[in-house]
């Protein structure tokens, strides 16, 4: 495995983007297209990075990810080949909702929602 071309800490320091609080607005947005063979790996890494925000891009605030996923990975919109998914953490995710104690429950819940293709993740979360 090759190291990344540029680490996020070096990039953000060169762009003069300071670390921000989780309660502030979204400091910047990331737009990307995921290769089909690594989609689920990337999504799992983002879930882990969201939880362990000290070593990830999420220490710079609530980063908004706009990712194009394949239809195979995210089957919500029929008859389309790509789905645009916007992922933005809630302002109070770490202050009121997610703690070190219930973080494992959060990861297991997300795993179950992503693993079952018979229902929409929104329906699973609302039930």
Protein Blocks (a to p, Z undefined) as FASTA:
>chain_A
ZZdfbdfklmmmmnopacddfkbccfbdcdddddfklmmmmmmmmmmmmmmmmlmmklno
ccdddddddfklmcfbghiabdcddddddfklmmmmmcfklmmmmmmmmmmmmmpmkbcf
klmmmZZ
